[in-house]
């Protein structure tokens, strides 16, 4: 593996797993009051764009990493909607 692929792979893993603690915290607390819904909606749209970009290029690392990130981001949105919509 060359250096750019290694750097890209490590970066993809780090940015993807960075969402796990947030998802876990919201899941345990059953609350996401301090989470910005507009931010997560915009972020999710951007990540979806990266997936399309990866598909157009045939770049599987981009597709896989961003697909996992999108699922985690959508999980945050779903939990926020479920637990914080009443108030």
PDB file of N, CA, C and O in Angstrom:
ATOM      1  N   UNK A   1       0.858  -1.176   0.000  1.00  0.00           N
ATOM      2  CA  UNK A   1       0.000   0.000   0.000  1.00  0.00           C
ATOM      3  C   UNK A   1       0.904   1.240   0.000  1.00  0.00           C
ATOM      4  O   UNK A   1       1.859   1.329   0.771  1.00  0.00           O
ATOM      5  N   UNK A   2       0.581   2.184  -0.876  1.00  0.00           N
ATOM      6  CA  UNK A   2       1.389   3.401  -0.939  1.00  0.00           C
ATOM      7  C   UNK A   2       0.937   4.396   0.132  1.00  0.00           C
ATOM      8  O   UNK A   2      -0.116   4.233   0.749  1.00  0.00           O
ATOM      9  N   UNK A   3       1.746   5.417   0.334  1.00  0.00           N
ATOM     10  CA  UNK A   3       1.487   6.389   1.402  1.00  0.00           C
ATOM     11  C   UNK A   3       0.132   7.088   1.279  1.00  0.00           C
ATOM     12  O   UNK A   3      -0.581   7.182   2.278  1.00  0.00           O
ATOM     13  N   UNK A   4      -0.259   7.586   0.088  1.00  0.00           N
ATOM     14  CA  UNK A   4      -1.578   8.223  -0.006  1.00  0.00           C
ATOM     15  C   UNK A   4      -2.730   7.279   0.351  1.00  0.00           C
ATOM     16  O   UNK A   4      -3.691   7.696   0.997  1.00  0.00           O
ATOM     17  N   UNK A   5      -2.641   6.020  -0.060  1.00  0.00           N
ATOM     18  CA  UNK A   5      -3.689   5.057   0.289  1.00  0.00           C
ATOM     19  C   UNK A   5      -3.718   4.804   1.794  1.00  0.00           C
ATOM     20  O   UNK A   5      -4.792   4.690   2.385  1.00  0.00           O
ATOM     21  N   UNK A   6      -2.551   4.717   2.409  1.00  0.00           N
ATOM     22  CA  UNK A   6      -2.473   4.487   3.846  1.00  0.00           C
ATOM     23  C   UNK A   6      -3.063   5.668   4.605  1.00  0.00           C
ATOM     24  O   UNK A   6      -3.858   5.483   5.526  1.00  0.00           O
ATOM     25  N   UNK A   7      -2.675   6.880   4.222  1.00  0.00           N
ATOM     26  CA  UNK A   7      -3.195   8.085   4.877  1.00  0.00           C
ATOM     27  C   UNK A   7      -4.712   8.176   4.682  1.00  0.00           C
ATOM     28  O   UNK A   7      -5.438   8.492   5.625  1.00  0.00           O
ATOM     29  N   UNK A   8      -5.187   7.905   3.477  1.00  0.00           N
ATOM     30  CA  UNK A   8      -6.624   7.933   3.208  1.00  0.00           C
ATOM     31  C   UNK A   8      -7.381   6.891   4.005  1.00  0.00           C
ATOM     32  O   UNK A   8      -8.461   7.167   4.527  1.00  0.00           O
ATOM     33  N   UNK A   9      -6.823   5.701   4.102  1.00  0.00           N
ATOM     34  CA  UNK A   9      -7.475   4.627   4.862  1.00  0.00           C
ATOM     35  C   UNK A   9      -7.566   4.936   6.341  1.00  0.00           C
ATOM     36  O   UNK A   9      -8.617   4.756   6.955  1.00  0.00           O
ATOM     37  N   UNK A  10      -6.471   5.399   6.914  1.00  0.00           N
ATOM     38  CA  UNK A  10      -6.472   5.757   8.341  1.00  0.00           C
ATOM     39  C   UNK A  10      -7.441   6.915   8.589  1.00  0.00           C
ATOM     40  O   UNK A  10      -8.193   6.898   9.562  1.00  0.00           O
ATOM     41  N   UNK A  11      -7.421   7.902   7.722  1.00  0.00           N
ATOM     42  CA  UNK A  11      -8.321   9.055   7.873  1.00  0.00           C
ATOM     43  C   UNK A  11      -9.778   8.627   7.774  1.00  0.00           C
ATOM     44  O   UNK A  11     -10.615   9.103   8.542  1.00  0.00           O
ATOM     45  N   UNK A  12     -10.090   7.740   6.844  1.00  0.00           N
ATOM     46  CA  UNK A  12     -11.469   7.249   6.690  1.00  0.00           C
ATOM     47  C   UNK A  12     -11.929   6.526   7.947  1.00  0.00           C
ATOM     48  O   UNK A  12     -13.055   6.726   8.402  1.00  0.00           O
ATOM     49  N   UNK A  13     -11.072   5.693   8.506  1.00  0.00           N
ATOM     50  CA  UNK A  13     -11.426   4.964   9.726  1.00  0.00           C
ATOM     51  C   UNK A  13     -11.642   5.937  10.882  1.00  0.00           C
ATOM     52  O   UNK A  13     -12.627   5.826  11.612  1.00  0.00           O
ATOM     53  N   UNK A  14     -10.735   6.880  11.050  1.00  0.00           N
ATOM     54  CA  UNK A  14     -10.846   7.818  12.169  1.00  0.00           C
ATOM     55  C   UNK A  14     -12.089   8.698  12.072  1.00  0.00           C
ATOM     56  O   UNK A  14     -12.795   8.878  13.063  1.00  0.00           O
ATOM     57  N   UNK A  15     -12.362   9.246  10.894  1.00  0.00           N
ATOM     58  CA  UNK A  15     -13.523  10.123  10.771  1.00  0.00           C
ATOM     59  C   UNK A  15     -14.835   9.345  10.877  1.00  0.00           C
ATOM     60  O   UNK A  15     -15.853   9.895  11.296  1.00  0.00           O
ATOM     61  N   UNK A  16     -14.809   8.082  10.503  1.00  0.00           N
ATOM     62  CA  UNK A  16     -16.012   7.256  10.621  1.00  0.00           C
ATOM     63  C   UNK A  16     -16.274   6.878  12.073  1.00  0.00           C
ATOM     64  O   UNK A  16     -17.393   7.034  12.563  1.00  0.00           O
ATOM     65  N   UNK A  17     -15.250   6.383  12.764  1.00  0.00           N
ATOM     66  CA  UNK A  17     -15.473   5.956  14.152  1.00  0.00           C
ATOM     67  C   UNK A  17     -15.648   7.138  15.098  1.00  0.00           C
ATOM     68  O   UNK A  17     -16.082   6.956  16.235  1.00  0.00           O
ATOM     69  N   UNK A  18     -15.317   8.344  14.647  1.00  0.00           N
ATOM     70  CA  UNK A  18     -15.503   9.518  15.492  1.00  0.00           C
ATOM     71  C   UNK A  18     -16.969   9.711  15.887  1.00  0.00           C
ATOM     72  O   UNK A  18     -17.251  10.343  16.905  1.00  0.00           O
ATOM     73  N   UNK A  19     -17.888   9.187  15.111  1.00  0.00           N
ATOM     74  CA  UNK A  19     -19.312   9.347  15.402  1.00  0.00           C
ATOM     75  C   UNK A  19     -19.829   8.324  16.419  1.00  0.00           C
ATOM     76  O   UNK A  19     -20.890   8.522  17.010  1.00  0.00           O
ATOM     77  N   UNK A  20     -19.105   7.262  16.619  1.00  0.00           N
ATOM     78  CA  UNK A  20     -19.575   6.199  17.520  1.00  0.00           C
ATOM     79  C   UNK A  20     -19.793   6.705  18.945  1.00  0.00           C
ATOM     80  O   UNK A  20     -20.839   6.401  19.519  1.00  0.00           O
ATOM     81  N   UNK A  21     -18.871   7.457  19.551  1.00  0.00           N
ATOM     82  CA  UNK A  21     -19.130   7.939  20.915  1.00  0.00           C
ATOM     83  C   UNK A  21     -20.384   8.816  21.019  1.00  0.00           C
ATOM     84  O   UNK A  21     -21.109   8.745  22.011  1.00  0.00           O
ATOM     85  N   UNK A  22     -20.637   9.642  19.995  1.00  0.00           N
ATOM     86  CA  UNK A  22     -21.833  10.495  20.017  1.00  0.00           C
ATOM     87  C   UNK A  22     -23.096   9.654  19.951  1.00  0.00           C
ATOM     88  O   UNK A  22     -24.041   9.890  20.704  1.00  0.00           O
ATOM     89  N   UNK A  23     -23.119   8.677  19.056  1.00  0.00           N
ATOM     90  CA  UNK A  23     -24.275   7.789  18.926  1.00  0.00           C
ATOM     91  C   UNK A  23     -24.498   7.038  20.235  1.00  0.00           C
ATOM     92  O   UNK A  23     -25.630   6.926  20.705  1.00  0.00           O
ATOM     93  N   UNK A  24     -23.429   6.530  20.815  1.00  0.00           N
ATOM     94  CA  UNK A  24     -23.529   5.773  22.069  1.00  0.00           C
ATOM     95  C   UNK A  24     -24.058   6.647  23.206  1.00  0.00           C
ATOM     96  O   UNK A  24     -24.906   6.213  23.985  1.00  0.00           O
ATOM     97  N   UNK A  25     -23.553   7.879  23.297  1.00  0.00           N
ATOM     98  CA  UNK A  25     -23.986   8.786  24.363  1.00  0.00           C
ATOM     99  C   UNK A  25     -25.485   9.100  24.242  1.00  0.00           C
ATOM    100  O   UNK A  25     -26.209   9.079  25.237  1.00  0.00           O
ATOM    101  N   UNK A  26     -25.935   9.386  23.037  1.00  0.00           N
ATOM    102  CA  UNK A  26     -27.353   9.679  22.825  1.00  0.00           C
ATOM    103  C   UNK A  26     -28.192   8.452  23.142  1.00  0.00           C
ATOM    104  O   UNK A  26     -29.247   8.560  23.767  1.00  0.00           O
ATOM    105  N   UNK A  27     -27.727   7.292  22.715  1.00  0.00           N
ATOM    106  CA  UNK A  27     -28.464   6.038  22.957  1.00  0.00           C
ATOM    107  C   UNK A  27     -28.622   5.791  24.456  1.00  0.00           C
ATOM    108  O   UNK A  27     -29.711   5.451  24.918  1.00  0.00           O
ATOM    109  N   UNK A  28     -27.551   5.957  25.208  1.00  0.00           N
ATOM    110  CA  UNK A  28     -27.601   5.709  26.650  1.00  0.00           C
ATOM    111  C   UNK A  28     -28.475   6.727  27.371  1.00  0.00           C
ATOM    112  O   UNK A  28     -29.214   6.375  28.290  1.00  0.00           O
ATOM    113  N   UNK A  29     -28.389   8.003  26.951  1.00  0.00           N
ATOM    114  CA  UNK A  29     -29.133   9.068  27.634  1.00  0.00           C
ATOM    115  C   UNK A  29     -30.581   9.179  27.163  1.00  0.00           C
ATOM    116  O   UNK A  29     -31.408   9.792  27.837  1.00  0.00           O
ATOM    117  N   UNK A  30     -30.886   8.591  26.016  1.00  0.00           N
ATOM    118  CA  UNK A  30     -32.206   8.745  25.392  1.00  0.00           C
ATOM    119  C   UNK A  30     -32.558  10.223  25.247  1.00  0.00           C
ATOM    120  O   UNK A  30     -33.709  10.627  25.414  1.00  0.00           O
ATOM    121  N   UNK A  31     -31.546  11.010  24.935  1.00  0.00           N
ATOM    122  CA  UNK A  31     -31.756  12.451  24.758  1.00  0.00           C
ATOM    123  C   UNK A  31     -30.674  13.006  23.836  1.00  0.00           C
ATOM    124  O   UNK A  31     -29.522  12.573  23.858  1.00  0.00           O
ATOM    125  N   UNK A  32     -31.085  13.976  23.028  1.00  0.00           N
ATOM    126  CA  UNK A  32     -30.139  14.621  22.112  1.00  0.00           C
ATOM    127  C   UNK A  32     -30.441  16.111  22.025  1.00  0.00           C
ATOM    128  O   UNK A  32     -30.295  16.724  20.967  1.00  0.00           O
ATOM    129  N   UNK A  33     -30.862  16.686  23.145  1.00  0.00           N
ATOM    130  CA  UNK A  33     -31.259  18.093  23.156  1.00  0.00           C
ATOM    131  C   UNK A  33     -30.163  19.030  22.680  1.00  0.00           C
ATOM    132  O   UNK A  33     -30.457  20.035  22.032  1.00  0.00           O
ATOM    133  N   UNK A  34     -28.921  18.731  22.982  1.00  0.00           N
ATOM    134  CA  UNK A  34     -27.821  19.624  22.626  1.00  0.00           C
ATOM    135  C   UNK A  34     -27.275  19.384  21.220  1.00  0.00           C
ATOM    136  O   UNK A  34     -26.322  20.041  20.802  1.00  0.00           O
ATOM    137  N   UNK A  35     -27.867  18.461  20.503  1.00  0.00           N
ATOM    138  CA  UNK A  35     -27.438  18.157  19.136  1.00  0.00           C
ATOM    139  C   UNK A  35     -28.182  19.076  18.175  1.00  0.00           C
ATOM    140  O   UNK A  35     -29.397  19.241  18.278  1.00  0.00           O
ATOM    141  N   UNK A  36     -27.449  19.670  17.245  1.00  0.00           N
ATOM    142  CA  UNK A  36     -28.047  20.558  16.255  1.00  0.00           C
ATOM    143  C   UNK A  36     -28.608  19.738  15.092  1.00  0.00           C
ATOM    144  O   UNK A  36     -27.855  19.140  14.324  1.00  0.00           O
ATOM    145  N   UNK A  37     -29.922  19.718  14.972  1.00  0.00           N
ATOM    146  CA  UNK A  37     -30.558  18.985  13.881  1.00  0.00           C
ATOM    147  C   UNK A  37     -30.175  19.547  12.508  1.00  0.00           C
ATOM    148  O   UNK A  37     -29.867  18.770  11.604  1.00  0.00           O
ATOM    149  N   UNK A  38     -30.184  20.879  12.321  1.00  0.00           N
ATOM    150  CA  UNK A  38     -29.764  21.390  11.011  1.00  0.00           C
ATOM    151  C   UNK A  38     -28.332  20.976  10.636  1.00  0.00           C
ATOM    152  O   UNK A  38     -28.055  20.667   9.477  1.00  0.00           O
ATOM    153  N   UNK A  39     -27.433  20.972  11.615  1.00  0.00           N
ATOM    154  CA  UNK A  39     -26.063  20.558  11.336  1.00  0.00           C
ATOM    155  C   UNK A  39     -26.027  19.119  10.856  1.00  0.00           C
ATOM    156  O   UNK A  39     -25.371  18.817   9.860  1.00  0.00           O
ATOM    157  N   UNK A  40     -26.724  18.224  11.552  1.00  0.00           N
ATOM    158  CA  UNK A  40     -26.707  16.813  11.172  1.00  0.00           C
ATOM    159  C   UNK A  40     -27.412  16.578   9.840  1.00  0.00           C
ATOM    160  O   UNK A  40     -27.005  15.698   9.083  1.00  0.00           O
ATOM    161  N   UNK A  41     -28.450  17.338   9.538  1.00  0.00           N
ATOM    162  CA  UNK A  41     -29.108  17.202   8.234  1.00  0.00           C
ATOM    163  C   UNK A  41     -28.177  17.640   7.106  1.00  0.00           C
ATOM    164  O   UNK A  41     -28.057  16.951   6.093  1.00  0.00           O
ATOM    165  N   UNK A  42     -27.523  18.781   7.281  1.00  0.00           N
ATOM    166  CA  UNK A  42     -26.568  19.257   6.274  1.00  0.00           C
ATOM    167  C   UNK A  42     -25.383  18.298   6.140  1.00  0.00           C
ATOM    168  O   UNK A  42     -24.947  17.986   5.032  1.00  0.00           O
ATOM    169  N   UNK A  43     -24.876  17.843   7.268  1.00  0.00           N
ATOM    170  CA  UNK A  43     -23.757  16.916   7.251  1.00  0.00           C
ATOM    171  C   UNK A  43     -24.127  15.629   6.516  1.00  0.00           C
ATOM    172  O   UNK A  43     -23.355  15.131   5.696  1.00  0.00           O
ATOM    173  N   UNK A  44     -25.310  15.097   6.814  1.00  0.00           N
ATOM    174  CA  UNK A  44     -25.761  13.861   6.165  1.00  0.00           C
ATOM    175  C   UNK A  44     -25.902  14.045   4.654  1.00  0.00           C
ATOM    176  O   UNK A  44     -25.560  13.152   3.880  1.00  0.00           O
ATOM    177  N   UNK A  45     -26.405  15.200   4.245  1.00  0.00           N
ATOM    178  CA  UNK A  45     -26.509  15.480   2.808  1.00  0.00           C
ATOM    179  C   UNK A  45     -25.121  15.533   2.174  1.00  0.00           C
ATOM    180  O   UNK A  45     -24.920  15.029   1.069  1.00  0.00           O
ATOM    181  N   UNK A  46     -24.175  16.137   2.867  1.00  0.00           N
ATOM    182  CA  UNK A  46     -22.802  16.184   2.362  1.00  0.00           C
ATOM    183  C   UNK A  46     -22.171  14.810   2.260  1.00  0.00           C
ATOM    184  O   UNK A  46     -21.483  14.509   1.285  1.00  0.00           O
ATOM    185  N   UNK A  47     -22.402  13.980   3.258  1.00  0.00           N
ATOM    186  CA  UNK A  47     -21.867  12.619   3.236  1.00  0.00           C
ATOM    187  C   UNK A  47     -22.509  11.823   2.100  1.00  0.00           C
ATOM    188  O   UNK A  47     -21.833  11.041   1.432  1.00  0.00           O
ATOM    189  N   UNK A  48     -23.801  12.018   1.879  1.00  0.00           N
ATOM    190  CA  UNK A  48     -24.463  11.354   0.744  1.00  0.00           C
ATOM    191  C   UNK A  48     -23.809  11.787  -0.567  1.00  0.00           C
ATOM    192  O   UNK A  48     -23.643  10.978  -1.480  1.00  0.00           O
ATOM    193  N   UNK A  49     -23.440  13.058  -0.655  1.00  0.00           N
ATOM    194  CA  UNK A  49     -22.728  13.540  -1.836  1.00  0.00           C
ATOM    195  C   UNK A  49     -21.384  12.848  -2.014  1.00  0.00           C
ATOM    196  O   UNK A  49     -20.994  12.531  -3.138  1.00  0.00           O
ATOM    197  N   UNK A  50     -20.671  12.612  -0.915  1.00  0.00           N
ATOM    198  CA  UNK A  50     -19.405  11.891  -0.990  1.00  0.00           C
ATOM    199  C   UNK A  50     -19.613  10.454  -1.472  1.00  0.00           C
ATOM    200  O   UNK A  50     -18.778   9.910  -2.195  1.00  0.00           O
ATOM    201  N   UNK A  51     -20.721   9.851  -1.072  1.00  0.00           N
ATOM    202  CA  UNK A  51     -21.019   8.490  -1.536  1.00  0.00           C
ATOM    203  C   UNK A  51     -21.232   8.495  -3.049  1.00  0.00           C
ATOM    204  O   UNK A  51     -20.699   7.643  -3.759  1.00  0.00           O
ATOM    205  N   UNK A  52     -22.008   9.452  -3.532  1.00  0.00           N
ATOM    206  CA  UNK A  52     -22.230   9.567  -4.986  1.00  0.00           C
ATOM    207  C   UNK A  52     -20.896   9.796  -5.697  1.00  0.00           C
ATOM    208  O   UNK A  52     -20.620   9.177  -6.725  1.00  0.00           O
ATOM    209  N   UNK A  53     -20.082  10.676  -5.152  1.00  0.00           N
ATOM    210  CA  UNK A  53     -18.757  10.938  -5.715  1.00  0.00           C
ATOM    211  C   UNK A  53     -17.935   9.647  -5.787  1.00  0.00           C
ATOM    212  O   UNK A  53     -17.304   9.362  -6.804  1.00  0.00           O
ATOM    213  N   UNK A  54     -17.949   8.881  -4.710  1.00  0.00           N
ATOM    214  CA  UNK A  54     -17.226   7.614  -4.684  1.00  0.00           C
ATOM    215  C   UNK A  54     -17.740   6.633  -5.716  1.00  0.00           C
ATOM    216  O   UNK A  54     -16.959   5.930  -6.357  1.00  0.00           O
ATOM    217  N   UNK A  55     -19.063   6.585  -5.880  1.00  0.00           N
ATOM    218  CA  UNK A  55     -19.659   5.703  -6.877  1.00  0.00           C
ATOM    219  C   UNK A  55     -19.224   6.129  -8.284  1.00  0.00           C
ATOM    220  O   UNK A  55     -18.860   5.290  -9.109  1.00  0.00           O
ATOM    221  N   UNK A  56     -19.266   7.425  -8.545  1.00  0.00           N
ATOM    222  CA  UNK A  56     -18.872   7.930  -9.864  1.00  0.00           C
ATOM    223  C   UNK A  56     -17.418   7.615 -10.185  1.00  0.00           C
ATOM    224  O   UNK A  56     -17.070   7.369 -11.340  1.00  0.00           O
ATOM    225  N   UNK A  57     -16.568   7.623  -9.155  1.00  0.00           N
ATOM    226  CA  UNK A  57     -15.150   7.320  -9.359  1.00  0.00           C
ATOM    227  C   UNK A  57     -14.838   5.828  -9.230  1.00  0.00           C
ATOM    228  O   UNK A  57     -13.755   5.377  -9.605  1.00  0.00           O
ATOM    229  N   UNK A  58     -15.791   5.073  -8.698  1.00  0.00           N
ATOM    230  CA  UNK A  58     -15.521   3.661  -8.416  1.00  0.00           C
ATOM    231  C   UNK A  58     -14.546   3.499  -7.258  1.00  0.00           C
ATOM    232  O   UNK A  58     -13.778   2.538  -7.212  1.00  0.00           O
ATOM    233  N   UNK A  59     -14.582   4.446  -6.324  1.00  0.00           N
ATOM    234  CA  UNK A  59     -13.659   4.453  -5.181  1.00  0.00           C
ATOM    235  C   UNK A  59     -14.328   3.785  -3.983  1.00  0.00           C
ATOM    236  O   UNK A  59     -15.021   4.442  -3.206  1.00  0.00           O
ATOM    237  N   UNK A  60     -14.120   2.487  -3.838  1.00  0.00           N
ATOM    238  CA  UNK A  60     -14.785   1.729  -2.785  1.00  0.00           C
ATOM    239  C   UNK A  60     -14.455   2.208  -1.379  1.00  0.00           C
ATOM    240  O   UNK A  60     -15.350   2.206  -0.534  1.00  0.00           O
ATOM    241  N   UNK A  61     -13.228   2.618  -1.077  1.00  0.00           N
ATOM    242  CA  UNK A  61     -12.976   3.125   0.279  1.00  0.00           C
ATOM    243  C   UNK A  61     -13.826   4.357   0.609  1.00  0.00           C
ATOM    244  O   UNK A  61     -14.300   4.500   1.736  1.00  0.00           O
ATOM    245  N   UNK A  62     -14.016   5.232  -0.359  1.00  0.00           N
ATOM    246  CA  UNK A  62     -14.852   6.422  -0.159  1.00  0.00           C
ATOM    247  C   UNK A  62     -16.302   6.003   0.053  1.00  0.00           C
ATOM    248  O   UNK A  62     -16.986   6.539   0.924  1.00  0.00           O
ATOM    249  N   UNK A  63     -16.762   5.058  -0.732  1.00  0.00           N
ATOM    250  CA  UNK A  63     -18.148   4.587  -0.639  1.00  0.00           C
ATOM    251  C   UNK A  63     -18.403   3.929   0.711  1.00  0.00           C
ATOM    252  O   UNK A  63     -19.381   4.250   1.387  1.00  0.00           O
ATOM    253  N   UNK A  64     -17.528   3.011   1.102  1.00  0.00           N
ATOM    254  CA  UNK A  64     -17.734   2.255   2.343  1.00  0.00           C
ATOM    255  C   UNK A  64     -17.648   3.156   3.567  1.00  0.00           C
ATOM    256  O   UNK A  64     -18.530   3.131   4.425  1.00  0.00           O
ATOM    257  N   UNK A  65     -16.578   3.957   3.647  1.00  0.00           N
ATOM    258  CA  UNK A  65     -16.407   4.818   4.824  1.00  0.00           C
ATOM    259  C   UNK A  65     -17.564   5.796   4.970  1.00  0.00           C
ATOM    260  O   UNK A  65     -18.082   5.992   6.069  1.00  0.00           O
ATOM    261  N   UNK A  66     -17.967   6.406   3.870  1.00  0.00           N
ATOM    262  CA  UNK A  66     -19.049   7.388   3.952  1.00  0.00           C
ATOM    263  C   UNK A  66     -20.411   6.741   4.148  1.00  0.00           C
ATOM    264  O   UNK A  66     -21.300   7.359   4.733  1.00  0.00           O
ATOM    265  N   UNK A  67     -20.595   5.531   3.683  1.00  0.00           N
ATOM    266  CA  UNK A  67     -21.851   4.820   3.929  1.00  0.00           C
ATOM    267  C   UNK A  67     -22.020   4.536   5.418  1.00  0.00           C
ATOM    268  O   UNK A  67     -23.107   4.706   5.971  1.00  0.00           O
ATOM    269  N   UNK A  68     -20.939   4.103   6.061  1.00  0.00           N
ATOM    270  CA  UNK A  68     -20.998   3.857   7.507  1.00  0.00           C
ATOM    271  C   UNK A  68     -21.223   5.174   8.251  1.00  0.00           C
ATOM    272  O   UNK A  68     -22.032   5.234   9.177  1.00  0.00           O
ATOM    273  N   UNK A  69     -20.518   6.216   7.854  1.00  0.00           N
ATOM    274  CA  UNK A  69     -20.693   7.529   8.482  1.00  0.00           C
ATOM    275  C   UNK A  69     -22.126   8.027   8.314  1.00  0.00           C
ATOM    276  O   UNK A  69     -22.705   8.581   9.248  1.00  0.00           O
ATOM    277  N   UNK A  70     -22.697   7.831   7.128  1.00  0.00           N
ATOM    278  CA  UNK A  70     -24.077   8.259   6.893  1.00  0.00           C
ATOM    279  C   UNK A  70     -25.039   7.498   7.796  1.00  0.00           C
ATOM    280  O   UNK A  70     -25.964   8.092   8.350  1.00  0.00           O
ATOM    281  N   UNK A  71     -24.836   6.198   7.952  1.00  0.00           N
ATOM    282  CA  UNK A  71     -25.704   5.420   8.847  1.00  0.00           C
ATOM    283  C   UNK A  71     -25.619   5.935  10.282  1.00  0.00           C
ATOM    284  O   UNK A  71     -26.640   6.059  10.958  1.00  0.00           O
ATOM    285  N   UNK A  72     -24.417   6.234  10.745  1.00  0.00           N
ATOM    286  CA  UNK A  72     -24.258   6.759  12.103  1.00  0.00           C
ATOM    287  C   UNK A  72     -24.908   8.135  12.240  1.00  0.00           C
ATOM    288  O   UNK A  72     -25.561   8.420  13.244  1.00  0.00           O
ATOM    289  N   UNK A  73     -24.731   8.971  11.244  1.00  0.00           N
ATOM    290  CA  UNK A  73     -25.329  10.308  11.275  1.00  0.00           C
ATOM    291  C   UNK A  73     -26.863  10.225  11.258  1.00  0.00           C
ATOM    292  O   UNK A  73     -27.544  10.948  11.985  1.00  0.00           O
ATOM    293  N   UNK A  74     -27.380   9.343  10.428  1.00  0.00           N
ATOM    294  CA  UNK A  74     -28.836   9.157  10.387  1.00  0.00           C
ATOM    295  C   UNK A  74     -29.361   8.574  11.693  1.00  0.00           C
ATOM    296  O   UNK A  74     -30.491   8.859  12.090  1.00  0.00           O
ATOM    297  N   UNK A  75     -28.547   7.759  12.363  1.00  0.00           N
ATOM    298  CA  UNK A  75     -28.943   7.232  13.671  1.00  0.00           C
ATOM    299  C   UNK A  75     -29.087   8.369  14.679  1.00  0.00           C
ATOM    300  O   UNK A  75     -30.020   8.374  15.482  1.00  0.00           O
ATOM    301  N   UNK A  76     -28.169   9.329  14.639  1.00  0.00           N
ATOM    302  CA  UNK A  76     -28.260  10.494  15.525  1.00  0.00           C
ATOM    303  C   UNK A  76     -29.543  11.271  15.229  1.00  0.00           C
ATOM    304  O   UNK A  76     -30.261  11.661  16.150  1.00  0.00           O
ATOM    305  N   UNK A  77     -29.826  11.494  13.961  1.00  0.00           N
ATOM    306  CA  UNK A  77     -31.043  12.219  13.577  1.00  0.00           C
ATOM    307  C   UNK A  77     -32.284  11.472  14.047  1.00  0.00           C
ATOM    308  O   UNK A  77     -33.206  12.081  14.589  1.00  0.00           O
ATOM    309  N   UNK A  78     -32.314  10.174  13.848  1.00  0.00           N
ATOM    310  CA  UNK A  78     -33.481   9.376  14.253  1.00  0.00           C
ATOM    311  C   UNK A  78     -33.678   9.409  15.765  1.00  0.00           C
ATOM    312  O   UNK A  78     -34.804   9.542  16.243  1.00  0.00           O
ATOM    313  N   UNK A  79     -32.586   9.288  16.516  1.00  0.00           N
ATOM    314  CA  UNK A  79     -32.711   9.318  17.971  1.00  0.00           C
ATOM    315  C   UNK A  79     -33.123  10.700  18.457  1.00  0.00           C
ATOM    316  O   UNK A  79     -33.910  10.818  19.396  1.00  0.00           O
ATOM    317  N   UNK A  80     -32.601  11.741  17.828  1.00  0.00           N
ATOM    318  CA  UNK A  80     -33.006  13.095  18.204  1.00  0.00           C
ATOM    319  C   UNK A  80     -34.501  13.274  17.960  1.00  0.00           C
ATOM    320  O   UNK A  80     -35.218  13.798  18.813  1.00  0.00           O
ATOM    321  N   UNK A  81     -34.957  12.844  16.811  1.00  0.00           N
ATOM    322  CA  UNK A  81     -36.377  12.966  16.497  1.00  0.00           C
ATOM    323  C   UNK A  81     -37.223  12.158  17.473  1.00  0.00           C
ATOM    324  O   UNK A  81     -38.254  12.636  17.948  1.00  0.00           O
ATOM    325  N   UNK A  82     -36.792  10.936  17.771  1.00  0.00           N
ATOM    326  CA  UNK A  82     -37.571  10.064  18.650  1.00  0.00           C
ATOM    327  C   UNK A  82     -37.630  10.579  20.078  1.00  0.00           C
ATOM    328  O   UNK A  82     -38.701  10.591  20.685  1.00  0.00           O
ATOM    329  N   UNK A  83     -36.507  10.999  20.618  1.00  0.00           N
ATOM    330  CA  UNK A  83     -36.451  11.321  22.047  1.00  0.00           C
ATOM    331  C   UNK A  83     -36.587  12.806  22.368  1.00  0.00           C
ATOM    332  O   UNK A  83     -36.870  13.155  23.514  1.00  0.00           O
ATOM    333  N   UNK A  84     -36.395  13.685  21.395  1.00  0.00           N
ATOM    334  CA  UNK A  84     -36.413  15.108  21.719  1.00  0.00           C
ATOM    335  C   UNK A  84     -37.498  15.892  20.989  1.00  0.00           C
ATOM    336  O   UNK A  84     -37.511  17.121  21.057  1.00  0.00           O
ATOM    337  N   UNK A  85     -38.391  15.223  20.306  1.00  0.00           N
ATOM    338  CA  UNK A  85     -39.416  15.968  19.572  1.00  0.00           C
ATOM    339  C   UNK A  85     -40.526  16.464  20.465  1.00  0.00           C
ATOM    340  O   UNK A  85     -41.235  17.404  20.106  1.00  0.00           O
ATOM    341  N   UNK A  86     -40.692  15.853  21.621  1.00  0.00           N
ATOM    342  CA  UNK A  86     -41.708  16.303  22.561  1.00  0.00           C
ATOM    343  C   UNK A  86     -41.058  17.244  23.546  1.00  0.00           C
ATOM    344  O   UNK A  86     -40.031  16.902  24.133  1.00  0.00           O
ATOM    345  N   UNK A  87     -41.611  18.391  23.738  1.00  0.00           N
ATOM    346  CA  UNK A  87     -40.971  19.268  24.694  1.00  0.00           C
ATOM    347  C   UNK A  87     -41.713  20.496  24.810  1.00  0.00           C
ATOM    348  O   UNK A  87     -41.330  21.378  25.578  1.00  0.00           O
TER     349      UNK A  87
END
